[in-house]
């Protein structure tokens, strides 16, 4: 074990950002679909747009997702491959 905990900060922040049921659901949906806009997420999750936007902001701040503007909407996708690996562990694909 190492005494220098600073090297674990990025991973800890990523895990904290994921540690909410709605954010896990958003990430899992993005992993399965590839990319998605807030309107689609709102329809699927049956949550207000403001709630979804707040969760996306936390995921963006942690470097988990990124958005690409397409006209008036922003399509979000998973930015970090660590997230994909963690999601595959949490939600294995059934064959």
Order of alpha helices (4+ residues) and beta strands (2+ residues): alpha-alpha-beta-alpha-alpha-beta-beta-alpha
